[in-house]
């Protein structure tokens, strides 16, 4: 009964409100949004019962127009331009054959990832000496070892699956003595300069591999255009203590620095530096590659990873969130005498404490000894006699 009365009352209120709106604005009112504020001060619950008179077709047309405008904005030619740009970049290849130095694998791994993508046309050759360098560097926990392990994982995933990523064959090298080095403007005899200037063995193996690729690529394409063969190196490696330039103080600028009585300590390398880190410099390989007539492609190093998120587990709990100061200041529960007997607290516990139950005679003797008026009891050693005065 009460529900029926409530529904009838609401219907009556709705009819009265519709009549008042129709009399105020007339039948020519198009939009229900044109109502004045004096009609909005009524019962707000009536807005939950919309009718066909309140929503004209003009509003739907307007909303449809707005939706069409938004859909046009979404379908703007920006994604098409991005796809065209990406396709244009994929068509532009850096070279036909790219020989990777160990410096690129360690400091510029993003270039290897770019060349491994589908749609690229570069043939990447990984020298055996670069793999040997990765094996020497990937032991440890420093950043150099982490980069070497990351490069090893990418090569393991690509070699064999990607036909453009290849490893140097055992016979794919040119003897070091058979390489015709170019003349230096400062030195008259190049042969004498190459023999006197020391070059590490790992540099020679990399240059011999690159020179073999240059000669065989040019001989294979006699009829067609000559392929572009480059040796990719990274000479501007960041984050290495060996790459920092050490300079002595200028005598004209700092005269007092030269007159100091205590000599400054000799510059030393970082304590955690790897002895094989010079293999990742790239400057040695690029120096000898220019003399051997090999085209150099100096790539930029990858930016260092952000250190905003701490990776240490010192202040992180099991949930992965850092501990609050209240948790750190909370006192820890201390459990003493773990696995042993508890110390006696009362006098009765002192007499009855222990794992072995004592006899009543022993307990009576202990009570007599603990009395303040009792005499001192001294235990005699073996062979000691009791004095008659005591």
ZIJO-V763241 format. One record per residue. N is the residue number from 1. SS is DSSP state (~ for helix, > for strand, _ for the rest). NEAR is the number of other C-alpha atoms within 8 Angstrom. Layout:
# ZIJO-V763241
n & ss & near
N & SS & NEAR
N & SS & NEAR
This chain:
# ZIJO-V763241
n & ss & near
1 & _ & 4
2 & ~ & 5
3 & ~ & 6
4 & ~ & 7
5 & ~ & 8
6 & ~ & 8
7 & ~ & 8
8 & ~ & 8
9 & ~ & 8
10 & ~ & 9
11 & ~ & 8
12 & ~ & 8
13 & ~ & 8
14 & ~ & 9
15 & ~ & 8
16 & ~ & 8
17 & ~ & 8
18 & ~ & 8
19 & ~ & 8
20 & ~ & 8
21 & ~ & 10
22 & ~ & 9
23 & ~ & 7
24 & ~ & 6
25 & ~ & 8
26 & _ & 8
27 & _ & 5
28 & _ & 5
29 & _ & 8
30 & _ & 6
31 & _ & 10
32 & ~ & 8
33 & ~ & 4
34 & ~ & 6
35 & _ & 7
36 & _ & 6
37 & ~ & 6
38 & ~ & 6
39 & ~ & 8
40 & ~ & 9
41 & _ & 7
42 & _ & 6
43 & _ & 6
44 & ~ & 7
45 & ~ & 5
46 & ~ & 8
47 & ~ & 6
48 & ~ & 5
49 & _ & 5
50 & _ & 6
51 & _ & 6
52 & _ & 6
53 & _ & 5
54 & _ & 8
55 & _ & 9
56 & _ & 10
57 & ~ & 6
58 & ~ & 8
59 & ~ & 9
60 & ~ & 8
61 & ~ & 8
62 & ~ & 8
63 & ~ & 8
64 & ~ & 8
65 & ~ & 8
66 & ~ & 8
67 & ~ & 8
68 & ~ & 8
69 & ~ & 8
70 & ~ & 8
71 & ~ & 8
72 & ~ & 8
73 & ~ & 7
74 & ~ & 6
75 & _ & 6
76 & _ & 7
77 & _ & 6
78 & ~ & 6
79 & ~ & 7
80 & ~ & 7
81 & ~ & 8
82 & ~ & 8
83 & ~ & 8
84 & ~ & 8
85 & ~ & 8
86 & ~ & 8
87 & ~ & 8
88 & ~ & 8
89 & ~ & 8
90 & ~ & 9
91 & ~ & 8
92 & _ & 6
93 & _ & 10
94 & _ & 5
95 & _ & 10
96 & _ & 11
97 & > & 12
98 & > & 13
99 & > & 13
100 & > & 14
101 & _ & 16
102 & ~ & 15
103 & ~ & 15
104 & ~ & 17
105 & ~ & 12
106 & ~ & 12
107 & ~ & 13
108 & _ & 14
109 & ~ & 11
110 & ~ & 7
111 & ~ & 8
112 & ~ & 10
113 & ~ & 8
114 & ~ & 7
115 & ~ & 10
116 & ~ & 11
117 & _ & 7
118 & _ & 4
119 & _ & 6
120 & _ & 10
121 & _ & 8
122 & _ & 12
123 & > & 10
124 & > & 12
125 & > & 12
126 & > & 13
127 & _ & 13
128 & ~ & 8
129 & ~ & 10
130 & ~ & 12
131 & ~ & 11
132 & ~ & 8
133 & ~ & 11
134 & ~ & 13
135 & ~ & 9
136 & ~ & 8
137 & ~ & 13
138 & _ & 12
139 & _ & 7
140 & _ & 7
141 & _ & 6
142 & _ & 7
143 & ~ & 6
144 & ~ & 9
145 & ~ & 12
146 & ~ & 11
147 & ~ & 11
148 & ~ & 14
149 & ~ & 10
150 & ~ & 8
151 & ~ & 12
152 & ~ & 10
153 & ~ & 8
154 & ~ & 8
155 & ~ & 8
156 & ~ & 7
157 & ~ & 8
158 & ~ & 10
159 & > & 11
160 & _ & 8
161 & _ & 6
162 & > & 8
163 & _ & 7
164 & _ & 9
165 & > & 13
166 & > & 11
167 & > & 9
168 & _ & 10
169 & _ & 5
170 & _ & 5
171 & _ & 4
172 & _ & 9
173 & _ & 11
174 & _ & 10
175 & _ & 7
176 & ~ & 7
177 & ~ & 4
178 & ~ & 6
179 & _ & 9
180 & _ & 5
181 & _ & 9
182 & _ & 8
183 & _ & 9
184 & _ & 8
185 & _ & 5
186 & _ & 4
187 & _ & 8
188 & _ & 7
189 & _ & 7
190 & ~ & 11
191 & ~ & 7
192 & ~ & 7
193 & ~ & 9
194 & ~ & 8
195 & ~ & 7
196 & ~ & 6
197 & _ & 6
198 & _ & 6
199 & _ & 6
200 & _ & 6
201 & ~ & 6
202 & ~ & 8
203 & ~ & 11
204 & ~ & 10
205 & ~ & 10
206 & ~ & 13
207 & ~ & 12
208 & ~ & 12
209 & ~ & 13
210 & ~ & 12
211 & ~ & 13
212 & ~ & 11
213 & ~ & 10
214 & ~ & 10
215 & ~ & 8
216 & ~ & 8
217 & ~ & 11
218 & ~ & 10
219 & ~ & 7
220 & ~ & 6
221 & _ & 10
222 & _ & 8
223 & _ & 4
224 & _ & 5
225 & _ & 6
226 & _ & 8
227 & _ & 10
228 & _ & 7
229 & > & 14
230 & > & 12
231 & > & 14
232 & > & 13
233 & > & 16
234 & _ & 17
235 & _ & 11
236 & _ & 7
237 & _ & 12
238 & _ & 7
239 & _ & 6
240 & _ & 7
241 & ~ & 8
242 & ~ & 6
243 & ~ & 9
244 & _ & 6
245 & _ & 4
246 & _ & 4
247 & _ & 4
248 & _ & 4
249 & _ & 8
250 & _ & 7
251 & _ & 8
252 & _ & 5
253 & _ & 6
254 & _ & 9
255 & ~ & 9
256 & ~ & 6
257 & ~ & 8
258 & ~ & 8
259 & _ & 6
260 & _ & 7
261 & _ & 4
262 & _ & 4
263 & _ & 5
264 & _ & 4
265 & _ & 4
266 & _ & 4
267 & _ & 4
268 & _ & 4
269 & _ & 7
270 & _ & 6
271 & _ & 4
272 & _ & 5
273 & _ & 8
274 & _ & 6
275 & _ & 5
276 & _ & 9
277 & ~ & 9
278 & ~ & 7
279 & ~ & 10
280 & ~ & 11
281 & _ & 13
282 & _ & 13
283 & ~ & 8
284 & ~ & 8
285 & ~ & 12
286 & ~ & 11
287 & ~ & 8
288 & ~ & 10
289 & ~ & 13
290 & ~ & 10
291 & ~ & 11
292 & _ & 12
293 & _ & 8
294 & _ & 13
295 & > & 9
296 & > & 11
297 & > & 8
298 & > & 8
299 & _ & 10
300 & _ & 8
301 & _ & 11
302 & _ & 8
303 & _ & 4
304 & _ & 5
305 & _ & 4
306 & _ & 5
307 & _ & 5
308 & _ & 4
309 & _ & 5
310 & _ & 5
311 & _ & 4
312 & _ & 6
313 & _ & 6
314 & _ & 4
315 & _ & 7
316 & > & 11
317 & _ & 9
318 & _ & 5
319 & _ & 5
320 & _ & 6
321 & _ & 7
322 & > & 7
323 & _ & 9
324 & _ & 6
325 & ~ & 6
326 & ~ & 6
327 & ~ & 7
328 & ~ & 7
329 & _ & 6
330 & _ & 6
331 & _ & 4
332 & _ & 4
333 & _ & 4
334 & _ & 4
335 & _ & 5
336 & _ & 4
337 & _ & 7
338 & _ & 5
339 & _ & 4
340 & _ & 5
341 & _ & 6
342 & _ & 5
343 & _ & 4
344 & _ & 8
345 & _ & 6
346 & _ & 6
347 & ~ & 7
348 & ~ & 7
349 & ~ & 9
350 & ~ & 9
351 & ~ & 8
352 & ~ & 8
353 & _ & 8
354 & _ & 6
355 & _ & 4
356 & _ & 4
357 & _ & 6
358 & _ & 7
359 & _ & 6
360 & ~ & 6
361 & ~ & 6
362 & ~ & 8
363 & ~ & 10
364 & ~ & 8
365 & ~ & 8
366 & ~ & 9
367 & ~ & 8
368 & ~ & 8
369 & ~ & 10
370 & _ & 7
371 & _ & 7
372 & _ & 4
373 & _ & 4
374 & _ & 8
375 & _ & 5
376 & _ & 5
377 & _ & 5
378 & _ & 4
379 & _ & 4
380 & _ & 7
381 & _ & 5
382 & _ & 4
383 & _ & 4
384 & _ & 6
385 & _ & 5
386 & _ & 6
387 & _ & 5
388 & _ & 4
389 & _ & 3
390 & _ & 4
